[in-house]
Amino acid sequence: MSKRKETNFIVVHCSDTRANQCITFEDIKRWHMMERAFLDIGYHWVIERDGSVKQGRPIDNWGAHVKCHNHESVGICLVGGLGQNNQPDDNFTSDQKRMLKFLVAGHQALYPNAVVHGHHHFSKVKTCPNFDVHYWLRQEGLLGGKQ
């Protein structure tokens, strides 16, 4: 895997799964490797429903999570994001949001020029992570001048 030479984006994703599904880091890794033939899970971090944080790809390596920007971004995935009728839903737990805040703040310290976006900012066909990341950043006091 290639080492990332620059980090311009921190990208928030969701697994597009329902809150009542028991989806883990290992499930997502298997999907990426078996169904998409990735070398590893595409994300750098996965936050499970209970707030557990699992590291995926090494932080300095390219991810496989946002087309045309993998060489310059870190990917964080929250498990969940779909409602009972498979519609986009901000159904993430308070533990997940707390850990997301921790990861985003840490990455902002590591990469002070990186812009935080939701995956949907890079693709018109995506709704992921199914909440307004910029609004959430403002609410959490994490929004710098670059978003």
N, C-alpha and C positions, 0 to 999 in steps of 0.2 A: 504494500500500500504506500502511496505517496504521502510525503510530509507536506502539510499546509504551510505555505510561505507567508501568507497574510490572513488576517481574520477581520473581515469587514462586516459580517453579519452574525447575529445570534438568532437562530430561527426556532420558533416554538411550533410544535406539531401536536397532533393527537393521533391515537391509534384508530379512530373512527370505529370504536366498539361501544356496546351498551354498558351502562354502569353495572348491570347485574351479571355480566359475563365475567368469568374468572380468567382474565388475560394477564399473563406475566411477561417479563422481559424475555424469558426463554421462548415463549410463543412467538413473539415478534421477531426474535432472532431466527427462529425456524422458518417463519414466513419469508423473511428476506433471503435466507440462504437456500431454502428448498424451492420456493415458488418463484423467486426472482433471480436466482443464481448469483446473488451477491457473495463476495468473499467473507463477509461478516454482516452483522446487523448494520443498518445504514446510519443509525443515530449515534451520537456520542454519549447521550444520557437518556434513560427511560425512568419515569416516575410512576410507580405502580399505585394502585388505588389506596393502599394503606400509607402512602407517602414514602415508601422505600425507594431509594435512588440506586439505580444500577448503571454502572459504566459500560458503555458499548465499545465503540471504536476508541482507540487511544486518542486523547484530546488533541494531539498535534497532527493527527492524520486527516486526510480528506475524508469527509463523510459521503453518504449516498442517500441524501434526503431532500435535496432541492435542486432540480435540474438547472444546469448552467452556473450554479453557485457553490457546488460542493468543494471547490478548491479554495473558497474564501469564507467558509461559514462553519459554525458549530450548531449541531442539531440536538434539540431537547424535545422528547416526546412524552406527553401525558397520556396514560391509559384511560380510555373513555372517549366521550365526545359525541355519542349518538344517543338519542332518546329512544323510547320504546317502539316508535314507529320508524326507526332508522332515519330520523331527521336530525340535523345538527343540533347539539344541546350542550350548553356549558354545565355539565353535570360533574365536574371535578370536585374532589373532596377538599376540605380546608387543609388537610395534611399535604395534599398534592400542591395546592397553591402556595403553601408556606415553603415547601421545598423548591418549587419553581422560583420563588422570590430569592431564596438562598443561592440557587445556581445562577440565575441571571445576574444578581449583584456580584457574585464571585467572578463571573466571566466579564462583566463590565470593568472590574478592577484589573483583570488580566489583559483585556483588550479595550482600552478606553475609547478608541475611535470606532468600535463596532456598533452598528445600528441593530436594535432589536425589532424583529418583525414576526408576524404570524406567517405560516406557510402560504396562506392565501394571498399575501402581498406579492408573491412571485408567480402565481398562476391564477388565471381568471376562472378556471374550473374547480378550484379548491375552496373549501370553506374552513379548512383546518387552521387553527385549533378549535374553531367553533365558538370563539369569544373574541372580543375586541382587545387585542394585545396592547395597543397604545393606550386605550382607556385604563386597562388594568395597571400598566406601568405608571401612569399618572397617579392612580389611587394608591399605589404602593410607594410612591416617592422615588421611583427608579428611572423616570423619563428624563433623559438628558436633552440637550439641544439638538440632537441629530435625528430624531425620529420624525 
